[in-house]
Amino acid sequence: MTQELSKFDRIIERYERSEESLLAILQDYQREFQYVPEEGMRRLSEVMGVPLSKLYAMATFYKALSLVPRGRHTIKVCTGTACHLKGAPQILETLERELRVKRNGTTEDGEFTLECVNCVGACAMAPVILVDEVYHGQNRPSKVMDIIKKQVGS
């Protein structure tokens, strides 16, 4: 058994052998690997006796799951109306340039995934970014990299 398979098995072993556990297992894969590997879904399908197509349907339905590797840190830029009007496009451009990544992409070193999100429900704090689910409001393009460096320590 490969090292990857043993990691998948250790995650699967934490849960009951029932379909109710599938989403939680996929979420654990996401946390462990920064995405849901195909090999992990194949192993889960074998162990739980569910069709692989069902696991793909779940993995593509839930936005929190990704089938492609994501960065260790996720930066979300709110592009809702209030944030857009207060400078979100300029913040997004700054992050793309400074991190050398396109929106909804991951840096080459696997450190950051940059996402655009429609609304984070914090309009009073506009413009808002989330770094690993921590909200940072009233941003300016000149300050976003300092916020990221301070939070992730890079």
C-alpha positions as CSV (number, residue, x, y, z in Angstrom):
1,M,0.0,0.0,0.0
2,T,1.4,3.4,-0.9
3,Q,1.9,6.1,1.6
4,E,-0.9,8.1,0.0
5,L,-3.3,5.2,0.4
6,S,-2.5,4.8,4.0
7,K,-3.3,8.4,4.6
8,F,-6.6,8.0,2.9
9,D,-7.3,4.9,5.0
10,R,-6.4,6.7,8.2
11,I,-8.9,9.4,7.3
12,I,-11.6,6.9,6.4
13,E,-11.1,4.9,9.6
14,R,-12.2,7.9,11.7
15,Y,-15.8,7.6,10.4
16,E,-18.6,5.1,10.4
17,R,-19.0,3.1,7.2
18,S,-22.1,5.0,6.0
19,E,-23.0,7.4,3.3
20,E,-23.6,10.1,5.9
21,S,-19.8,10.1,6.4
22,L,-18.9,10.8,2.8
23,L,-18.9,14.6,2.9
24,A,-16.9,14.7,6.2
25,I,-14.3,12.4,4.7
26,L,-14.0,14.5,1.6
27,Q,-13.6,17.6,3.8
28,D,-10.8,15.9,5.7
29,Y,-9.1,15.1,2.4
30,Q,-9.4,18.8,1.5
31,R,-7.8,19.8,4.8
32,E,-5.0,17.2,4.5
33,F,-4.1,17.6,0.9
34,Q,-5.4,21.1,0.0
35,Y,-7.7,19.4,-2.5
36,V,-9.6,16.1,-3.0
37,P,-7.3,13.8,-4.8
38,E,-8.8,11.4,-7.4
39,E,-6.9,8.5,-5.7
40,G,-8.6,9.3,-2.4
41,M,-12.1,9.3,-4.0
42,R,-11.3,6.0,-5.7
43,R,-10.2,4.5,-2.3
44,L,-13.3,5.9,-0.6
45,S,-15.5,4.4,-3.3
46,E,-13.9,1.0,-2.8
47,V,-14.1,1.0,1.0
48,M,-17.6,2.5,1.3
49,G,-19.1,0.7,-1.7
50,V,-20.4,3.9,-3.3
51,P,-20.2,4.8,-7.0
52,L,-17.2,7.0,-7.9
53,S,-19.7,9.2,-9.8
54,K,-21.5,10.0,-6.5
55,L,-18.2,11.2,-4.9
56,Y,-17.5,13.4,-8.0
57,A,-20.9,14.9,-7.8
58,M,-20.4,15.8,-4.2
59,A,-16.8,17.2,-4.8
60,T,-18.0,19.4,-7.6
61,F,-21.2,20.5,-5.9
62,Y,-19.6,21.9,-2.7
63,K,-17.6,25.0,-3.3
64,A,-15.4,24.2,-0.2
65,L,-14.0,21.2,-2.1
66,S,-11.6,21.4,-4.9
67,L,-10.4,18.7,-7.4
68,V,-7.2,20.7,-8.1
69,P,-4.5,21.5,-5.6
70,R,-5.0,24.7,-3.7
71,G,-2.6,26.8,-1.7
72,R,-1.8,26.4,1.9
73,H,-3.5,29.8,2.5
74,T,-6.6,31.1,0.8
75,I,-7.2,34.7,0.1
76,K,-10.8,35.7,-0.8
77,V,-11.5,39.1,-2.2
78,C,-15.1,40.2,-1.9
79,T,-16.4,41.6,-5.2
80,G,-19.9,42.4,-4.0
81,T,-21.4,45.8,-4.8
82,A,-20.2,47.7,-1.7
83,C,-16.7,46.2,-1.9
84,H,-16.5,46.8,-5.7
85,L,-17.5,50.5,-5.3
86,K,-14.9,50.9,-2.5
87,G,-11.9,49.5,-4.4
88,A,-12.1,45.7,-4.6
89,P,-11.0,45.6,-8.3
90,Q,-7.8,47.5,-7.4
91,I,-7.1,45.2,-4.4
92,L,-7.6,42.2,-6.6
93,E,-5.1,43.6,-9.2
94,T,-2.6,44.3,-6.5
95,L,-2.8,40.7,-5.2
96,E,-2.5,39.3,-8.7
97,R,0.6,41.3,-9.4
98,E,2.3,40.9,-6.0
99,L,1.6,37.2,-5.7
100,R,2.0,36.5,-9.4
101,V,-1.2,34.6,-9.7
102,K,-4.5,35.1,-11.6
103,R,-7.8,35.3,-9.8
104,N,-9.2,31.9,-8.9
105,G,-5.7,30.4,-9.2
106,T,-2.9,29.1,-7.0
107,T,0.6,30.4,-6.8
108,E,3.4,28.2,-8.3
109,D,4.8,27.5,-4.9
110,G,1.5,26.3,-3.6
111,E,1.4,28.9,-0.9
112,F,-1.7,30.9,-1.9
113,T,-5.0,30.5,-3.7
114,L,-6.6,33.8,-4.7
115,E,-10.4,33.7,-5.0
116,C,-13.1,36.2,-6.0
117,V,-16.3,35.8,-4.0
118,N,-19.6,37.6,-4.7
119,C,-20.3,38.6,-1.1
120,V,-19.0,37.9,2.4
121,G,-21.8,39.6,4.2
122,A,-19.7,42.4,5.7
123,C,-20.6,45.4,3.6
124,A,-20.0,47.8,6.5
125,M,-16.3,46.8,6.4
126,A,-15.9,47.2,2.6
127,P,-13.7,46.5,0.9
128,V,-13.1,43.1,2.6
129,I,-10.6,40.3,2.1
130,L,-10.5,37.1,4.0
131,V,-7.2,35.4,4.7
132,D,-7.7,31.8,5.8
133,E,-11.3,32.8,6.8
134,V,-10.2,35.8,8.9
135,Y,-12.0,39.0,7.9
136,H,-10.0,42.1,7.1
137,G,-12.0,45.3,6.3
138,Q,-11.5,48.8,5.0
139,N,-8.6,47.7,2.9
140,R,-6.5,49.6,0.5
141,P,-4.3,48.2,-2.3
142,S,-1.2,49.6,-0.5
143,K,-2.0,47.6,2.7
144,V,-3.2,44.2,1.6
145,M,0.2,42.6,1.3
146,D,1.1,43.8,4.8
147,I,-2.1,42.2,6.1
148,I,-1.2,38.9,4.5
149,K,2.4,38.9,5.6
150,K,1.3,39.7,9.2
151,Q,-1.3,36.9,9.3
152,V,0.6,34.1,7.6
153,G,4.1,35.1,8.7
154,S,5.7,35.2,5.3
